Amino acid sequence: MSVVSKYNRIAPIYELIDLPLEYFFFREWRKEALSGLSGKILEVGVGTGRNLKYYPASCRVIGIDKSKRMLRRAQEKAEGRKNITLYPMDAEHLEFPDNSFDYVITTFVLCTIPDPVKALKEMRRVLKPSGELIALEHVHSDYPFVDFIEHLINPVLFILLGDHTTRHTVKNIEKAGFTIKEAKKLAFKDVFRKIRAKP
């Protein structure tokens, strides 16, 4: 089953799956990362739209996702917000001109895209030279015990969600040509990170 099929299937219950993490961690990280932004923003993998309420009204936000059922959930949250537009689109083939955005945002997305480096190269292409990638992601841990747990749960999460827990996401961002400006550890040792990078 493709990643898109998996997310179409779980869209009605998606927000229940990680509700404890959302309540105790993710919502504060989203608010801190997104509420001070300005300009034109691309959110890759907008999902059910959990980030949308944190963007300032002055921003122009375009959100994309391959799962149309997830997008329908996001559309409900975007209702009445004229500064937000949502499209079905593949992150590996962005349908935007070069140098279009001030920010590209990913939150817990780079773990599911089939070819993350290819998608990141696309994100870099559509960013303005002065722009910035902001990513909230879970990544491969350098701590042996945590690494062991990640490898243990990886097959289960991949089957259920198409989620890779063992990806070297910071290195993938660098492979795509970005320069890392910040890779802040957020929780569970070094698993959850806030990453800021320049094209």
Long-range contacts (C-beta under 8 A, 24 or more apart in sequence): 2-162, 3-66, 3-112, 3-113, 3-114, 3-162, 4-66, 4-67, 6-160, 6-161, 6-162, 7-47, 7-66, 7-67, 7-69, 7-70, 7-112, 7-161, 7-162, 8-67, 8-68, 8-69, 8-70, 10-160, 10-161, 11-48, 11-67, 11-69, 11-70, 11-72, 11-73, 12-69, 14-47, 14-48, 14-70, 14-73, 15-48, 15-50, 15-73, 17-161, 22-50, 25-186, 25-187, 25-192, 26-50, 26-107, 26-108, 26-136, 29-136, 29-186, 29-192, 29-194, 30-54, 30-107, 30-136, 32-194, 33-105, 33-107, 33-134, 33-136, 33-194, 34-105, 34-134, 37-102, 37-103, 37-134, 38-102, 39-101, 39-102, 39-103, 40-100, 40-101, 40-102, 40-103, 41-101, 41-102, 41-103, 41-104, 41-105, 42-94, 42-96, 42-100, 42-101, 42-103, 42-104, 42-105, 42-123, 42-126, 43-104, 43-105, 43-106, 43-107, 44-91, 44-94, 44-104, 44-105, 44-106, 44-109, 44-119, 44-123, 45-91, 45-106, 45-107, 45-108, 45-109, 45-112, 45-113, 46-70, 46-71, 46-74, 46-86, 47-73, 47-74, 47-109, 48-73, 48-74, 48-77, 49-73, 49-74, 49-75, 49-76, 49-77, 49-78, 49-86, 50-77, 50-107, 51-105, 51-107, 52-77, 52-78, 52-81, 52-84, 53-77, 55-83, 55-84, 57-81, 57-83, 58-83, 59-83, 61-85, 62-86, 62-87, 62-96, 62-101, 63-87, 64-88, 64-89, 64-91, 64-94, 65-89, 66-90, 66-91, 91-119, 91-122, 91-123, 92-118, 92-119, 92-122, 93-122, 94-122, 94-123, 94-125, 94-126, 96-126, 97-126, 98-125, 98-126, 99-126, 99-127, 99-128, 99-129, 100-126, 100-127, 100-128, 101-126, 101-127, 101-128, 101-131, 102-127, 102-128, 102-130, 102-131, 102-132, 103-127, 103-131, 103-132, 103-133, 103-134, 104-131, 104-132, 104-133, 104-134, 105-133, 105-134, 105-135, 106-133, 106-134, 106-135, 106-136, 106-137, 107-135, 107-136, 107-137, 108-136, 108-137, 108-138, 109-135, 109-137, 110-135, 110-137, 110-167, 110-169, 110-172, 111-137, 111-138, 111-163, 111-164, 111-165, 111-167, 111-169, 112-161, 112-162, 112-163, 112-164, 116-167, 116-169, 116-172, 117-172, 117-175, 117-176, 120-172, 120-173, 120-175, 120-176, 120-178, 121-176, 121-177, 123-176, 124-176, 124-177, 124-178, 124-199, 127-199, 128-199, 129-199, 131-198, 131-199, 132-181, 132-196, 132-197, 132-198, 133-173, 133-178, 133-195, 133-196, 133-197, 133-198, 133-199, 134-194, 134-195, 134-196, 135-169, 135-173, 135-193, 135-194, 135-195, 135-196, 135-197, 136-186, 136-192, 136-193, 136-194, 136-195, 137-169, 137-192, 137-193, 137-195, 138-165, 138-191, 138-192, 138-193, 139-167, 139-168, 139-169, 139-170, 139-190, 139-191, 139-192, 139-193, 140-165, 140-166, 140-167, 140-168, 140-169, 141-188, 141-189, 141-190, 141-191, 142-190, 143-189, 143-190, 146-188, 146-189, 146-190, 146-191, 150-191, 169-193, 169-195, 170-195, 173-197
